[in-house]
Amino acid sequence: MITCVVHYTINPAQIEAFERFARAWMRLVAKHGGVHHGYFLPAEGASDQAEALFSFESLAAYERYRARFGNDPEFVAADSIRDDSGCVVRYERTFMRPLLPTD
């Protein structure tokens, strides 16, 4: 299993647009074989940081999902929420492998 952790700097004035963007991507990850662990939005403290975590069974499975970017109309529509609203200032993607409890 591989987990993608996405660190976002968001525009706090566009939080509703970011939530629409997040809901669209949670649906797409699930539709295309991944497990989305959620988006984590500001509650207290810094108001411009958000996180997302989602997993695929392998890097190859993630790459099959990722191949749809820029081509699949649903993926383009989800990205247009971000692009049209300016809700994401920047993001950084990191791949991690989980160490889960055995009990």
C-alpha positions as CSV (number, residue, x, y, z in Angstrom):
1,M,0.0,0.0,0.0
2,I,1.1,3.5,-0.7
3,T,-0.4,6.6,0.8
4,C,-0.3,10.0,-0.8
5,V,-0.1,12.9,1.7
6,V,-0.9,16.3,0.1
7,H,0.0,19.4,2.0
8,Y,-2.0,22.4,0.8
9,T,-1.6,26.1,1.3
10,I,-5.1,27.4,0.7
11,N,-6.8,30.8,0.3
12,P,-8.9,31.1,3.5
13,A,-11.3,33.4,1.6
14,Q,-12.1,30.4,-0.7
15,I,-12.7,27.7,1.9
16,E,-16.1,26.8,0.5
17,A,-14.6,26.3,-3.0
18,F,-11.8,24.2,-1.4
19,E,-14.4,22.0,0.2
20,R,-16.2,21.5,-3.2
21,F,-12.8,20.7,-4.7
22,A,-12.1,18.2,-1.9
23,R,-15.4,16.4,-2.2
24,A,-14.9,16.0,-5.9
25,W,-11.5,14.4,-5.4
26,M,-12.6,12.1,-2.6
27,R,-15.3,10.7,-4.9
28,L,-12.8,10.3,-7.8
29,V,-10.2,8.5,-5.7
30,A,-12.9,6.1,-4.5
31,K,-14.3,5.6,-8.0
32,H,-10.9,4.7,-9.4
33,G,-9.7,2.2,-6.8
34,G,-8.2,4.2,-4.0
35,V,-9.2,4.8,-0.4
36,H,-9.5,8.4,0.6
37,H,-8.8,9.1,4.3
38,G,-10.2,12.6,4.2
39,Y,-9.2,16.2,3.9
40,F,-8.2,18.0,7.1
41,L,-9.1,21.6,7.1
42,P,-8.1,24.5,9.4
43,A,-9.9,24.6,12.8
44,E,-7.6,26.6,15.0
45,G,-4.3,28.3,14.6
46,A,-3.0,28.8,11.0
47,S,-5.9,29.2,8.7
48,D,-4.2,28.6,5.4
49,Q,-3.0,24.9,5.8
50,A,-5.0,21.8,4.8
51,E,-4.0,18.2,4.3
52,A,-5.3,15.2,2.4
53,L,-4.5,11.5,2.7
54,F,-5.4,8.8,0.3
55,S,-4.1,5.3,-0.5
56,F,-3.8,2.9,-3.4
57,E,-2.7,-0.7,-3.3
58,S,0.5,0.2,-5.1
59,L,2.4,3.0,-6.9
60,A,1.4,1.4,-10.2
61,A,-2.3,1.6,-9.2
62,Y,-1.8,5.3,-8.2
63,E,-0.1,5.9,-11.6
64,R,-3.1,4.4,-13.5
65,Y,-5.4,6.8,-11.5
66,R,-3.0,9.7,-12.2
67,A,-2.9,9.0,-16.0
68,R,-6.5,10.3,-16.1
69,F,-5.4,13.9,-15.1
70,G,-5.9,16.4,-17.9
71,N,-7.8,13.9,-20.0
72,D,-10.8,12.5,-18.2
73,P,-13.7,15.1,-18.1
74,E,-14.4,14.3,-14.4
75,F,-10.8,15.0,-13.5
76,V,-10.7,18.2,-15.5
77,A,-14.0,19.4,-13.9
78,A,-12.6,18.7,-10.4
79,D,-9.4,20.6,-11.2
80,S,-11.4,23.5,-12.7
81,I,-12.9,24.1,-9.2
82,R,-9.4,24.8,-7.9
83,D,-8.3,26.8,-11.0
84,D,-11.4,28.9,-11.3
85,S,-11.6,29.8,-7.6
86,G,-8.0,30.1,-6.6
87,C,-8.7,28.1,-3.5
88,V,-5.3,26.4,-3.6
89,V,-2.2,28.6,-3.4
90,R,0.2,25.7,-3.7
91,Y,0.5,22.1,-2.8
92,E,3.2,19.5,-2.1
93,R,2.7,15.7,-2.6
94,T,4.6,13.1,-0.6
95,F,4.3,9.3,-0.8
96,M,4.5,7.3,2.3
97,R,3.9,3.7,3.4
98,P,1.8,3.2,6.5
99,L,2.9,1.3,9.5
100,L,-0.3,0.1,11.0
101,P,-1.1,-1.5,14.4
102,T,-1.2,-5.2,14.3
103,D,-3.7,-5.7,17.1
